[in-house]
């Protein structure tokens, strides 16, 4: 049936993070009206760094954002894996042109807020609504009705839950699977490069550094033209309560399981830190109803050890828009089923790979060093199925709708 025979589709995106904003941009590009409802009053400069791999930089390029990405990101030359206990270089993988030649598109490191700002600039005017905390989404035969904390409401043909792990309950209680605490806490922060000793900064300024050890791991890289060093420290066995808390640098240094001069130098150059429990959930069998669907962590919350949380949300957003491009307000079910079918197995596989990566990197025994060296040496080849994935081609070959 030609598109002209359908009633025009309208979409309400609940959540204005990376996934929600990418959904809006992808829908707008395909001529579909989308409003984004974000509970925050304004976009703040909070958040952490993001590594955008080729599987999603391909899609952001397709959405016309490549120039903005280049301007806002740092070009990393390589990724180094360092032993926490000995300081030995376990493996080095070239990024830059080498990575682009391998996977077809660049690897970008940037601040989460900078990517959000770029996506906001690509959205249609007056479609981002701030201070709108969603309380409920009521599914009706011909629309969805979204109710907000300020007493207002809105209607659309389709609601997309893009507010991270909070969105799953918007589909109904049967979708609200409990989160599973991995036993690890993520401690995030930013360090000031001019406060890091020069010889240490020289080893950090152009690379992603992953320092791995027994029960601990630090991942760090510069953002904002090297003005900020973004890092996250993963720690197991802390005994902390399962809640987000502010931590002082001295507290973190006191519980580190073993000495690492570089890690300590980074921590001493940072301010107060934020710790959060690292959780995921069992994959959902389905994440759509008649007029509601999910993207990103709402559908497939995953551990962070493959750096794919935001990247998979971007893939979801692009795929959903592609599947909605040739459907109308009264014919959503086939498009939503096809969207899920395309995304389910891939996101489940990435979830499982993320769990296995964390287990390898943070094992307690020292005897796995040679095993780790071997696995790290072939990492780019082993992860080609993630980074080299071409969603555009998958849509063309599967859904036949581009």
C-alpha positions as CSV (number, residue, x, y, z in Angstrom):
1,X,0.0,0.0,0.0
2,X,1.5,3.4,-0.9
3,X,2.4,5.8,1.9
4,X,-0.2,8.2,0.7
5,X,-2.9,5.7,1.6
6,X,-1.9,5.7,5.3
7,X,-2.9,8.2,7.9
8,X,0.2,10.3,8.9
9,X,2.2,8.7,11.8
10,X,3.0,10.7,14.9
11,X,5.5,9.4,17.5
12,X,6.1,10.4,21.2
13,X,9.6,9.6,22.4
14,X,9.8,9.4,26.2
15,X,13.4,10.3,27.2
16,X,15.8,12.8,25.7
17,X,19.0,10.9,26.1
18,X,21.2,9.7,23.2
19,X,18.8,7.0,22.1
20,X,15.7,9.2,22.3
21,X,17.3,12.1,20.4
22,X,18.7,9.8,17.8
23,X,15.2,8.3,17.4
24,X,13.8,11.8,16.8
25,X,16.5,12.8,14.3
26,X,16.1,9.5,12.4
27,X,12.3,9.8,12.3
28,X,12.4,13.5,11.2
29,X,14.8,12.6,8.4
30,X,12.2,10.1,7.1
31,X,9.4,12.6,7.3
32,X,7.8,11.3,10.5
33,X,6.8,13.8,13.2
34,X,8.3,13.0,16.6
35,X,8.0,14.8,19.9
36,X,10.6,14.1,22.6
37,X,9.5,14.4,26.3
38,X,12.4,14.7,28.7
39,X,12.0,14.9,32.5
40,X,15.0,17.1,33.1
41,X,14.2,20.9,33.0
42,X,17.3,21.6,30.8
43,X,20.2,19.8,29.3
44,X,23.1,20.0,31.7
45,X,26.8,19.5,31.2
46,X,26.7,16.4,33.4
47,X,27.4,12.9,32.3
48,X,30.5,11.0,31.1
49,X,32.5,10.2,28.1
50,X,31.3,8.1,25.2
51,X,33.1,5.9,22.7
52,X,31.2,5.8,19.4
53,X,32.3,2.8,17.4
54,X,31.9,2.2,13.7
55,X,28.6,0.4,13.9
56,X,26.9,3.6,15.1
57,X,29.2,6.2,13.6
58,X,28.1,4.7,10.3
59,X,24.5,5.6,11.2
60,X,25.2,9.0,12.6
61,X,27.1,9.8,9.4
62,X,23.9,8.6,7.5
63,X,21.9,11.1,9.6
64,X,24.2,13.9,8.4
65,X,26.2,14.4,11.7
66,X,29.7,13.4,10.6
67,X,31.1,17.0,10.5
68,X,29.7,17.7,14.0
69,X,31.2,14.5,15.3
70,X,34.6,15.3,14.0
71,X,34.6,18.8,15.5
72,X,33.4,17.6,19.0
73,X,35.5,14.4,19.3
74,X,39.1,13.5,20.1
75,X,41.0,11.4,17.6
76,X,42.5,8.5,19.5
77,X,45.6,6.9,18.0
78,X,45.4,3.5,19.8
79,X,43.9,1.5,22.6
80,X,46.3,0.2,25.2
81,X,45.6,-2.6,27.7
82,X,47.9,-2.3,30.7
83,X,48.4,-4.7,33.6
84,X,47.3,-3.0,36.9
85,X,49.9,-5.0,39.0
86,X,53.0,-4.7,36.7
87,X,52.4,-1.8,34.4
88,X,53.1,-4.1,31.5
89,X,51.6,-3.3,28.1
90,X,49.5,-6.4,27.4
91,X,48.2,-5.4,24.0
92,X,47.9,-2.3,21.7
93,X,45.4,-1.8,19.0
94,X,45.6,0.9,16.5
95,X,42.7,3.2,16.1
96,X,42.5,6.3,13.7
97,X,42.9,5.4,10.0
98,X,43.7,1.8,10.8
99,X,40.4,1.3,12.6
100,X,38.5,3.2,9.9
101,X,40.0,1.0,7.2
102,X,39.0,-2.2,9.1
103,X,35.4,-1.2,9.8
104,X,34.6,1.4,7.3
105,X,33.8,4.3,9.7
106,X,35.7,6.2,12.5
107,X,35.9,5.6,16.2
108,X,35.0,8.8,18.1
109,X,35.6,9.7,21.7
110,X,33.6,12.6,23.1
111,X,31.6,13.9,26.0
112,X,28.0,12.6,26.2
113,X,26.7,16.1,26.5
114,X,28.5,17.1,23.3
115,X,26.8,14.3,21.4
116,X,23.4,15.2,22.9
117,X,23.9,18.8,21.8
118,X,24.8,17.7,18.3
119,X,21.6,15.6,18.1
120,X,19.5,18.4,19.5
121,X,20.7,20.8,16.8
122,X,19.5,18.2,14.2
123,X,16.0,17.9,15.7
124,X,13.1,19.8,14.3
125,X,12.3,23.1,16.1
126,X,9.8,22.9,19.0
127,X,9.8,19.2,19.2
128,X,11.9,18.8,22.4
129,X,9.8,19.3,25.6
130,X,11.7,19.8,28.8
131,X,10.5,19.2,32.4
132,X,8.0,16.5,31.3
133,X,8.2,13.5,33.7
134,X,6.1,10.7,32.3
135,X,3.9,8.9,34.8
136,X,1.9,6.6,32.6
137,X,1.2,5.7,29.0
138,X,-2.3,4.5,28.3
139,X,-2.8,2.5,25.2
140,X,-6.0,3.1,23.4
141,X,-7.4,1.5,20.2
142,X,-6.4,4.4,18.0
143,X,-3.6,6.2,20.0
144,X,-1.5,6.3,23.1
145,X,-2.1,8.9,25.8
146,X,0.9,10.0,27.8
147,X,0.4,11.5,31.2
148,X,3.0,13.8,32.9
149,X,3.7,14.8,36.5
150,X,2.6,18.4,35.9
151,X,-0.9,17.2,35.1
152,X,-0.7,17.6,31.4
153,X,-1.0,14.9,28.7
154,X,-0.2,14.3,25.1
155,X,-1.4,11.9,22.4
156,X,0.5,10.1,19.6
157,X,0.1,7.0,17.4
158,X,3.1,5.4,18.9
159,X,5.1,5.8,22.2
160,X,8.8,4.9,22.3
161,X,10.3,4.3,25.7
162,X,13.8,5.7,25.6
163,X,14.4,6.7,29.2
164,X,16.8,3.9,30.0
165,X,15.9,1.2,32.5
166,X,13.0,3.2,33.8
167,X,11.1,2.8,30.6
168,X,10.4,-0.9,30.7
169,X,7.5,-0.5,33.1
170,X,5.8,1.8,30.7
171,X,4.9,-1.3,28.6
172,X,3.3,-3.0,31.6
173,X,4.4,-5.0,34.6
174,X,5.2,-8.2,32.6
175,X,8.0,-6.3,30.9
176,X,9.6,-5.0,34.2
177,X,12.2,-7.7,34.7
178,X,14.4,-7.0,37.8
179,X,17.9,-5.6,37.3
180,X,20.7,-7.9,38.2
181,X,23.6,-6.5,40.2
182,X,26.9,-7.8,38.9
183,X,28.7,-7.2,42.2
184,X,30.8,-4.4,40.6
185,X,30.5,-0.7,41.1
186,X,31.4,1.9,38.5
187,X,33.2,5.0,39.8
188,X,33.1,7.8,37.2
189,X,34.9,11.1,37.1
190,X,36.9,13.6,35.1
191,X,40.5,14.6,35.7
192,X,42.2,17.9,34.8
193,X,45.2,17.2,32.5
194,X,47.2,20.1,33.9
195,X,47.0,18.4,37.3
196,X,48.4,15.1,36.0
197,X,52.2,14.8,36.0
198,X,53.5,15.6,32.5
199,X,55.2,12.2,32.0
200,X,51.9,10.4,32.9
201,X,49.8,12.7,30.7
202,X,52.0,12.0,27.7
203,X,51.0,8.4,27.9
204,X,47.3,9.3,28.1
205,X,46.7,12.2,25.8
206,X,46.2,10.3,22.5
207,X,44.8,6.9,23.5
208,X,42.2,4.9,25.3
209,X,43.9,3.3,28.2
210,X,42.4,0.2,29.9
211,X,44.2,-0.8,33.1
212,X,43.1,-4.3,34.1
213,X,43.7,-6.2,37.3
214,X,42.3,-8.5,40.0
215,X,38.8,-7.2,40.8
216,X,39.4,-3.8,39.2
217,X,39.7,-2.0,35.9
218,X,40.0,1.6,34.8
219,X,39.0,2.8,31.4
220,X,40.0,6.4,30.4
221,X,40.4,8.7,27.4
222,X,40.5,12.4,26.7
223,X,37.5,14.4,25.6
224,X,36.9,18.0,24.5
225,X,40.1,18.5,22.6
226,X,42.1,17.0,25.5
227,X,40.8,19.6,28.0
228,X,39.2,16.8,30.2
229,X,40.3,13.3,30.9
230,X,37.2,11.1,31.3
231,X,37.5,7.8,33.2
232,X,35.5,5.1,34.9
233,X,36.9,2.8,37.5
234,X,35.3,-0.6,38.0
235,X,35.6,-2.2,41.5
236,X,34.3,-5.5,42.9
237,X,33.9,-6.5,46.5
238,X,33.4,-3.0,47.9
239,X,30.5,-3.9,50.1
240,X,28.8,-0.6,49.2
241,X,25.0,-0.3,49.2
242,X,23.3,-0.6,45.9
243,X,22.7,3.1,45.3
244,X,24.4,6.0,43.6
245,X,26.7,7.9,45.9
246,X,29.3,10.7,45.9
247,X,32.8,9.4,46.8
248,X,35.9,11.3,47.8
249,X,39.2,10.5,46.0
250,X,40.8,9.6,49.3
251,X,38.1,6.9,50.0
252,X,38.6,5.3,46.6
253,X,42.4,5.3,46.8
254,X,42.2,3.6,50.3
255,X,40.3,0.6,48.9
256,X,42.1,0.0,45.7
257,X,43.3,-3.6,45.8
258,X,46.8,-2.9,44.6
259,X,49.0,0.0,43.6
260,X,49.0,1.6,40.2
261,X,50.9,4.8,39.9
262,X,49.0,5.9,36.7
263,X,45.6,5.2,38.2
264,X,46.6,7.1,41.4
265,X,47.8,10.1,39.4
266,X,44.5,10.2,37.5
267,X,42.5,10.0,40.7
268,X,44.5,12.7,42.5
269,X,43.8,15.1,39.6
270,X,40.0,14.6,39.8
271,X,37.3,16.0,42.0
272,X,34.6,14.1,43.8
273,X,33.5,10.9,42.1
274,X,30.2,9.2,41.5
275,X,29.7,5.5,42.2
276,X,26.9,3.4,40.8
277,X,26.2,-0.3,40.9
278,X,26.8,-2.0,37.5
279,X,23.6,-3.9,36.5
280,X,22.0,-5.5,33.6
281,X,18.9,-7.6,33.1
282,X,17.9,-10.8,31.4
283,X,17.0,-10.1,27.8
284,X,13.3,-9.5,27.1
285,X,11.5,-11.9,24.8
286,X,9.6,-9.0,23.4
287,X,9.6,-5.2,23.9
288,X,6.6,-4.0,22.0
289,X,2.8,-3.9,22.4
290,X,0.3,-2.6,19.9
291,X,1.3,1.0,20.2
292,X,4.4,1.1,22.5
293,X,7.9,-0.1,22.0
294,X,11.4,0.3,23.6
295,X,14.9,1.2,22.6
296,X,18.3,1.0,24.3
297,X,18.7,0.1,27.9
298,X,14.9,0.0,28.3
299,X,14.9,-3.1,26.1
300,X,18.3,-4.6,26.7
301,X,20.2,-3.2,29.6
302,X,23.8,-4.4,29.3
303,X,27.0,-4.3,31.3
304,X,29.5,-1.6,30.0
305,X,32.5,-3.7,29.3
306,X,32.1,-3.6,25.5
307,X,31.2,0.1,25.5
308,X,28.0,-0.6,23.5
309,X,25.2,0.8,25.6
310,X,24.8,4.0,23.7
311,X,25.9,2.4,20.4
312,X,23.2,-0.2,20.6
313,X,20.6,2.5,21.4
314,X,21.7,4.4,18.3
315,X,21.3,1.2,16.3
316,X,17.8,0.7,17.7
317,X,16.8,4.2,16.9
318,X,17.9,4.0,13.3
319,X,16.3,0.5,12.8
320,X,13.0,1.6,14.3
321,X,12.9,4.7,12.1
322,X,13.7,2.6,9.1
323,X,10.9,0.1,9.9
324,X,8.4,2.9,10.5
325,X,9.2,4.8,7.3
326,X,6.7,2.9,5.1
327,X,4.0,2.4,7.6
328,X,1.1,4.4,8.9
329,X,-0.8,5.1,12.1
330,X,-3.2,2.2,11.6
331,X,-0.6,-0.4,10.5
332,X,2.0,-0.4,13.2
333,X,2.1,-4.1,14.2
334,X,4.1,-5.5,11.2
335,X,6.7,-2.7,11.5
336,X,7.2,-3.2,15.2
337,X,7.5,-7.0,14.9
338,X,10.0,-6.6,12.1
339,X,12.0,-4.0,14.1
340,X,12.1,-6.4,17.1
341,X,13.1,-9.4,14.9
342,X,16.0,-7.5,13.5
343,X,17.3,-6.3,16.8
344,X,16.6,-9.1,19.3
345,X,19.4,-11.6,18.5
346,X,22.0,-9.0,18.0
347,X,21.4,-7.1,21.2
348,X,21.2,-10.3,23.2
349,X,24.5,-11.4,21.8
350,X,26.1,-8.0,22.7
351,X,24.6,-8.4,26.2
352,X,26.3,-11.8,26.7
353,X,29.6,-10.6,25.2
354,X,29.6,-7.7,27.6
355,X,29.2,-10.1,30.6
356,X,32.0,-12.3,29.4
357,X,34.4,-9.3,28.8
358,X,34.0,-8.1,32.4
359,X,34.6,-11.6,33.7
360,X,37.9,-11.9,31.7
361,X,39.2,-8.4,32.5
362,X,38.6,-8.5,36.3
363,X,39.5,-12.1,37.2
364,X,41.1,-12.5,40.6
365,X,43.8,-15.0,39.7
366,X,47.1,-13.9,38.2
367,X,47.5,-17.1,36.1
368,X,45.3,-15.9,33.3
369,X,47.8,-13.2,32.1
370,X,48.9,-15.3,29.1
371,X,45.3,-16.2,28.3
372,X,44.4,-12.5,28.5
373,X,47.4,-11.5,26.3
374,X,46.3,-13.9,23.6
375,X,42.7,-12.8,23.7
376,X,43.6,-9.1,23.7
377,X,46.0,-9.6,20.8
378,X,43.1,-10.7,18.5
379,X,40.5,-8.4,20.0
380,X,39.8,-6.3,16.9
381,X,39.2,-9.5,14.8
382,X,37.0,-11.1,17.5
383,X,34.9,-7.9,17.8
384,X,34.5,-7.3,14.1
385,X,30.9,-8.6,14.4
386,X,30.1,-5.7,16.7
387,X,32.1,-2.9,15.2
388,X,31.8,-3.9,11.5
389,X,28.1,-4.4,11.6
390,X,26.2,-2.6,8.8
391,X,22.7,-1.9,10.0
392,X,21.9,0.0,6.8
393,X,22.6,-3.1,4.7
394,X,20.7,-5.3,7.2
395,X,17.7,-3.1,6.7
396,X,18.0,-3.3,2.9
397,X,18.5,-7.0,2.9
398,X,16.0,-7.9,5.6
399,X,13.1,-5.4,5.7
400,X,13.5,-4.2,2.1
401,X,12.4,-0.7,3.1
402,X,15.3,1.7,2.5
